[in-house]
Amino acid sequence: MFNGKKIGFIGSGNMASALVSGLLKGKHVQADQIVASDRDPNKTQRFAERFHVSVTQDNASVVENSDIIVIAVKPQVIDKVMLEIGKTFTKEKLLISIAAGVKTSHLEKQLPSGGHVIRVMPNIAAMVDAAASALSVGAQATQDDLTLALGIFNAVGKCVVVDEEQLDAVTGLSGSGPAYIFLMIDSMADAGVKVGLNRENALLLASQTVFGAAKYLMESGEHPGRLKDMVTSPGGTAIAGIHTLEQGGLRTTLINAVEAATKRSQELGEK
């Protein structure tokens, strides 16, 4: 897919590490096709030692020597980064940004006319090749650009393509979603301890239950409501538990959580 194209990463933190790991493990690219930059020399050294790729502290040189540039920095510093790389960027290059809340139009203004930009909202599960990522194309991005971006993020999970206006909703659902699931697993493990299991077993069982349920759902293609009905036999244990969850407003609480996180994402984007 990448046909010898060079991929540059500006920022060498967790998400950049996850993407490079996925690309190399899947043999989508070779190590000599990747270069990464970071202001912290300790980070670049660790990055080079782990992946055997080229590293630098010069963001502009990453752009100069790459066909695809992935911006993996915090939103607070992206304008500074764009100022550094704008003069080096040329129209045939593709810019992919994972900076939360930073719109494609904002990035395009800081690039030469016709700059190709794609914005992505991945999540932390990219660290274990199980990310849920949503991509949105900028005004000048092409279908070929989108294919390349999908190739990168499919290497660490599954992707959808959405209109940019929907990325705040994606942030509220899948971007923030792992935190909701971690809280649920922690709570389930606490419940296991309360009813007599030791902490280690309770946590393993809770984690594997969530993993297994999600895997079964995705591989079966069934509606989650149907699978729920399969587990809940008349007068059984599961329906008693579900009744308690409904009494506690679990469904409403999760809907409200996604909505609240979406609104917060919109607020941060406006700032």
C-alpha positions in Angstrom: 0.0 0.0 0.0 2.7 2.5 1.0 5.0 1.6 -1.9 8.1 3.0 -0.3 6.5 6.1 1.0 8.2 7.6 4.1 6.0 8.2 7.2 7.1 10.9 9.7 5.8 11.2 13.2 6.0 14.5 15.0 5.8 13.4 18.7 7.0 10.1 19.9 4.6 9.4 22.8 2.2 6.5 23.4 0.1 7.0 20.3 3.0 7.4 17.9 4.6 4.3 19.5 1.4 2.3 19.0 1.1 3.3 15.4 4.7 2.5 14.5 4.5 -0.8 16.4 1.4 -1.8 14.4 2.9 -0.8 11.1 6.1 -2.7 11.7 4.5 -5.8 13.2 2.0 -6.0 10.3 4.9 -5.5 7.8 3.1 -2.6 6.2 6.4 -0.7 6.1 10.0 -1.2 6.9 11.9 0.6 9.7 13.8 2.7 7.2 10.5 4.2 6.0 9.8 5.8 9.3 11.3 8.9 11.0 10.1 10.4 14.3 10.9 13.6 16.2 10.5 14.8 19.7 11.9 17.7 21.8 12.9 15.3 24.5 16.1 13.5 23.5 15.4 10.7 26.0 12.2 9.9 24.2 13.8 9.9 20.8 16.5 7.6 22.1 14.1 5.2 23.5 12.0 5.3 20.3 15.1 4.5 18.2 16.2 1.7 20.4 12.7 0.1 20.4 11.9 0.4 16.7 15.3 0.9 15.0 14.0 3.9 13.1 15.5 7.3 12.4 14.9 10.0 15.0 15.5 13.7 15.3 14.7 16.7 17.4 14.0 18.8 14.3 10.3 18.8 13.3 11.0 20.5 9.9 13.4 17.8 8.9 10.7 15.1 9.5 8.4 16.9 7.1 11.2 17.4 4.5 12.0 13.7 4.5 8.5 12.3 4.7 5.5 11.8 2.3 3.0 11.3 5.1 3.3 13.3 8.3 1.4 12.2 11.5 1.1 15.0 14.1 1.0 13.2 17.4 1.3 16.1 19.9 -1.0 17.8 22.4 -3.5 20.4 21.0 -1.9 23.1 23.2 1.4 23.0 21.2 0.1 22.2 17.7 0.2 25.8 16.5 3.9 26.0 17.4 4.6 22.8 15.6 2.7 24.0 12.5 4.7 27.2 12.5 7.9 25.1 12.4 6.8 22.8 9.6 4.6 25.1 7.4 7.4 26.4 5.2 8.7 22.8 4.6 5.4 21.3 3.8 4.6 20.9 0.1 1.2 20.2 -1.6 2.0 16.6 -2.5 2.5 15.6 1.2 -0.3 14.3 3.5 -0.8 15.7 7.0 -2.6 13.4 9.5 -3.5 15.0 12.8 -4.6 13.2 16.0 -4.7 16.4 18.1 -8.1 16.4 19.8 -10.4 19.3 18.9 -8.1 20.9 16.2 -10.1 21.3 13.0 -8.8 20.4 9.6 -9.6 24.0 8.4 -7.3 25.4 11.2 -4.5 23.2 10.0 -5.0 23.9 6.3 -4.7 27.7 7.0 -1.1 27.1 8.2 -0.1 25.0 5.2 0.5 26.0 1.5 -2.6 26.4 -0.5 -4.1 23.0 -1.3 -2.5 21.2 1.6 -3.9 17.7 2.2 -5.2 17.1 5.8 -6.9 14.3 7.5 -8.0 14.4 11.1 -8.3 11.2 13.3 -9.7 10.4 16.7 -8.1 7.1 17.9 -8.2 5.8 21.4 -5.8 4.3 23.9 -6.5 0.7 22.8 -4.2 1.4 19.9 -1.5 0.3 22.4 -2.8 -3.3 22.1 -3.8 -3.1 18.4 -7.5 -2.8 19.3 -8.2 0.9 18.7 -11.5 2.3 17.6 -10.6 5.2 15.3 -12.7 7.7 13.3 -11.2 9.6 10.4 -12.4 12.8 8.7 -11.0 14.3 5.5 -10.1 17.9 5.0 -11.2 20.1 2.1 -8.3 19.2 -0.2 -7.7 15.5 0.9 -8.3 12.9 -1.8 -9.5 9.3 -1.8 -5.9 8.1 -2.1 -5.0 10.2 1.0 -7.9 8.5 2.9 -6.7 5.1 1.8 -3.2 5.8 3.2 -4.6 7.1 6.5 -6.9 4.1 6.8 -3.9 1.8 6.2 -2.1 3.4 9.1 -4.9 3.2 11.6 -6.3 -0.1 10.5 -2.9 -1.5 11.6 -3.8 -0.8 15.2 -7.5 -1.6 15.2 -10.7 -0.7 13.3 -11.7 2.5 11.6 -14.8 4.4 10.5 -15.0 7.5 8.3 -17.2 10.3 9.5 -18.0 14.0 8.8 -15.8 16.2 10.8 -18.8 17.6 12.7 -19.3 14.1 14.2 -15.8 13.9 15.7 -16.9 15.4 19.0 -19.4 12.6 19.3 -16.7 10.1 18.5 -14.6 11.6 21.2 -17.5 11.2 23.7 -18.1 7.6 22.7 -14.9 5.8 21.7 -12.3 8.4 22.5 -13.4 8.6 26.1 -15.1 5.2 26.2 -12.1 3.1 27.5 -12.4 5.1 30.7 -16.0 4.1 31.1 -15.1 0.4 30.5 -12.2 0.6 33.0 -14.6 2.0 35.6 -17.1 -0.8 34.9 -14.4 -3.5 35.1 -13.1 -2.1 38.4 -16.7 -2.0 39.8 -17.3 -5.6 38.7 -14.1 -6.7 40.3 -15.2 -4.9 43.5 -18.5 -6.7 43.3 -16.6 -10.0 42.9 -14.6 -9.3 46.1 -17.8 -8.4 47.9 -19.3 -11.8 47.2 -16.2 -13.7 48.2 -13.7 -13.8 45.3 -10.1 -12.7 45.8 -9.1 -9.5 44.1 -6.8 -11.2 41.5 -9.5 -13.7 40.3 -12.2 -11.1 40.4 -10.3 -8.7 38.2 -9.3 -11.4 35.7 -12.9 -12.7 35.4 -14.3 -9.2 35.0 -11.8 -8.2 32.4 -12.1 -11.4 30.4 -15.9 -11.2 30.6 -15.9 -7.7 29.0 -13.3 -8.8 26.4 -15.2 -12.0 25.6 -18.6 -10.3 25.3 -17.2 -7.7 22.9 -15.5 -10.3 20.8 -18.6 -12.4 20.6 -20.7 -9.4 19.7 -18.4 -8.4 16.9 -17.8 -11.8 15.4 -21.4 -12.9 15.6 -22.8 -9.8 14.0 -25.9 -10.1 16.2 -27.6 -7.2 17.9 -26.5 -6.8 21.5 -30.1 -7.0 22.6 -30.5 -10.4 21.1 -27.3 -11.6 22.7 -28.5 -10.3 26.0 -31.7 -12.2 25.6 -29.7 -15.4 24.9 -28.0 -15.1 28.3 -31.1 -14.2 30.3 -33.0 -17.4 31.0 -36.5 -17.1 32.7 -36.2 -16.6 36.4 -32.4 -16.9 36.2 -29.4 -15.0 37.6 -28.7 -12.8 34.6 -32.2 -11.3 34.5 -32.0 -10.6 38.2 -28.8 -8.7 37.7 -30.1 -6.8 34.7 -33.2 -5.8 36.7 -30.9 -4.3 39.3 -28.8 -2.5 36.6 -32.0 -1.0 35.1 -33.1 0.1 38.5 -29.8 1.9 39.0 -30.2 3.6 35.6 -27.1 2.1 34.0 -28.4 2.7 30.4 -29.4 6.3 31.1 -26.1 7.0 32.9 -24.0 5.7 30.0 -26.0 7.7 27.5 -25.5 10.8 29.7 -21.8 10.1 30.1 -21.3 10.0 26.3 -23.4 13.2 25.9 -21.4 15.0 28.6 -18.1 14.0 27.1 -19.3 15.1 23.7 -20.3 18.5 24.9 -16.9 18.9 26.7 -15.1 18.1 23.5 -17.1 20.8 21.7 -16.2 23.3 24.4 -12.5 22.4 24.2 -12.6 22.7 20.4 -14.1 26.2 20.6 -11.3 27.3 23.0 
